[in-house]
């Protein structure tokens, strides 16, 4: 094996090792990250509608979206846990 091939192989093995360690470290967060991505993708159409309704004002639309999500989803879900 020549030096160039050895360097490439070593680099790929080191990359695989570091990637595996990283995945082991964040294993408990992976489901949270996936759920956040799904939830943000599902709430994007609501944000678009609010942007059209508020004349393109992104910050106002984002605040309204967060308020709807909070009062319609998070607040009742949290109240059910309090019982």
N, C-alpha and C positions, 0 to 999 in steps of 0.2 A: 504494500500500500504506500503510495507516495505521500508527501507531506501535505499537499493540497486536499486530497481526499480525507486524510486523517483529521485535518482541521475542520472540514465540513461535518464529518461524522461526530466529532467531539462537540461542536457547536450545537448540532441537532439534538444530541443526547442531553446536553446541559439545558437547552431550551425545554425539552420534554420534562426533565426533572423539575425545573423551576415552575413550569405550568402545573404539573401534578401537585406540587407543594402549595401553590396558590389556590388551586381548587379545593384541596383539603382544608386550607385555612378558612375559606369563605363558604364552605359547604352548608353551614347553617343559614347563611344569608341568601343562598341561591333561590330558594322558593320565594322569599320576600322580593327579590329583584324581579323575578319572573312575574309575580302577581302585580307589582307596581307597573311593569311594562304593559301588561294586559289591561289593567284598570285605566291607565293613561290613554291607551289606544281606544278604549271604549268610550271615554269621556270627551274625546276630541271633537266628535260631531256637535256636541252641545256647545263647546267653546266656539266653533265656527258659527253656529246659529246666533249666539250672543254677540259675536263680532259684527255680524250683519245687522243685528237689531240695534247695536250701539254705534253704528256708523264707522266701524273699523277701529274703535278704541280698544286696543288689546288689553290694557291693564284693567279697564272696567269690566270687560268680558271675562277675564280671568278671575277677578274678584267675585263676579256673579256666579260663575261656574263653581268656584270653591264654596260659596255660600249654599248653593243648591245641593252640592254633594254632601256638605256637612249636615245640613238640616234634614235631608231626605234619606241619607244612608248612615252616616257615622253616628249622629246623635241618637236615633232609635236603636241602633245596634249596641251602643254603649249603655243605653238605659236598660236594655234587656239583660246585660251582664250584671247590673247593679242589684237585680232582684235576688 
